[in-house]
Amino acid sequence: PILATNVPGCRDLVADGRNGLLFAPRSLDALCEAIERLLRLSPAERRAMGAAARETVETSYDEQEVIRAYAEVVSQV
């Protein structure tokens, strides 16, 4: 499962409650609550959330596209 702050970019990746948990940025209390929420899930729920997170990344983020984007930026520098 993904624990991430609820900011642009992160919230594009995380479907709160499906593949991870979002929490308010710059809030230790919010982070602690997200961790506690994760720990309250059953092992099966955590495995399902982790599997959903992996599926999201595998289907939405092509490794070669990321490498190409980095190479393009490096070549411009």
C-alpha positions, -999 to 999 in steps of 0.1 A, spaced: 0 0 0 11 36 -7 10 62 21 12 96 5 4 132 12 -27 146 -4 -10 169 -30 -10 170 -68 10 141 -82 6 119 -52 -32 121 -53 -30 112 -90 -14 79 -81 -32 70 -49 -69 61 -48 -75 66 -11 -86 34 5 -81 13 -27 -44 12 -33 -32 33 -4 -40 61 20 -37 99 15 -30 122 44 -28 160 49 6 175 40 29 188 68 8 171 95 24 146 118 -10 138 133 -24 131 98 6 108 90 2 90 123 -35 85 116 -28 71 82 -3 46 96 -28 36 123 -55 32 96 -32 9 77 -23 -11 108 -60 -16 116 -66 -33 82 -65 -70 82 -35 -87 65 -58 -97 36 -69 -61 32 -33 -48 33 -23 -75 7 -52 -64 -16 -43 -28 -12 -7 -35 -20 -17 -56 -51 -39 -27 -63 -9 -3 -58 13 -25 -78 -13 -28 -106 -17 10 -107 20 15 -112 25 -13 -137 -4 -1 -158 0 36 -155 38 42 -154 59 27 -182 96 24 -170 109 31 -205 88 63 -207 103 75 -174 138 67 -185 132 86 -218 119 117 -199 149 117 -176 173 113 -206 156 142 -224 160 165 -194 197 155 -189 204 161 -226 190 196 -223 213 205 -194 
